[in-house]
Amino acid sequence: MVPAQELTVRPARRRRRQAGRTSPGWITAFCLPAFALYGLFVVVPLVTAFYYGLFRWEGTRQAGFVGFGNYREILTRYPLSEEITAALGHNVLFFVGTMAIQNTIGLGLAVLLHRNPWGKRLFQTLFSLPYLISPLIVGYIWSLLLSPTFGPINHVLRAVGLDSWARPWLGEPDVALPVLILVNAWQWIGGPLLIFGAALAGVPRELEEAAAIDGASAARTFWSVRFPLLIPAVGVITVLTFIGCFNIFDLVYALGGSDGGPGGAMDVLGLLYYRTAFQGGSNAIGESSALAMLIFVLIFGISVALERALRRREVA
């Protein structure tokens, strides 16, 4: 028979071992690899870009400290200053169009799947599959589909008698940016679908039943009961969509090349950075580093402002 004293000692020792596993030393050990990778791939490049942007360069050789001279140069020198303004405008339109199309359709699909859960997992998987494809590959596939010579989309339009609709989709300035928005929405629509679906699953059924007892219609129940509880999900999607739209490069490059399509209709800040870094003059390193820091400050600042504004809205 085991003495009672030994029985009380064993649980105490076990608790001390479990407490040791959750000590600050263990937490630091587990977090250290993540911090190391974050510092290597995020902090170091940011610091390096800021440092390079403070110097004038002649090829790969530093030619002297200029402080914020490179920033002033890219914001005032023609035509780079106008290209920055045009690219920023395209990023804004790209963000607005993506929010209006991708997230509206994602919310609608999430509501339909919430009401009719049959095949819910299947449809969520199907709509999320494009996530697994590189944007470069997506752009290349859609450039083939939209080809004015052998693209199947124009062939189908002509076959059903809509010859006037067939056009060089990526060759007309008025159409190129909307096509880019639609292709981007096709690839990433699974994100809002999953986030809104998870948020709808968390809405208490008691609230919906109470609204039904009060005689509220389905539309009134959605806007008065469900949608206010979806505001946190809307905030997350808005911030993620903004970051993605202002970081975009690969999809635009695949569809429109480094010049951003016809007349620069799809030119965005990511493409402009690419041209400044790899097609610029002798001071390409300094000017591209300054432009990269401006893009980072823009994305970080507006993302923080959006997050705080949506959090205040959520609390209110």
Secondary structure, DSSP 8 states (H G I E B T S, - for coil): ---HHHHHHHHHHHHHHHHHHTSHHHHHHHHHHHHHHHIIIIIHHHHHHHHHTTEEEETTEEEEE-TTHHHHHHHHSTTHHHHHHHHHHHHHHHHHHHHHHHHHHHHHHHHHHHH--TTHHHHHHHHHGGGGS-HHHHHHHHHHHT-TTT-HHHHHHHHTT-GGG---TTT-HHHHHHHHHHHHHHHHTHHHHHHHHHHHHTS-HHHHHHHHHTT--HHHHIIIIIHHHTHHHHHHHHHHHHHHHHH--HHHHHHHTTTTSGGGTT--HHHHHHHHHHSS-TTHHHHHHHHHHHHHHHHHHHHHHHHHHHHHHHH-
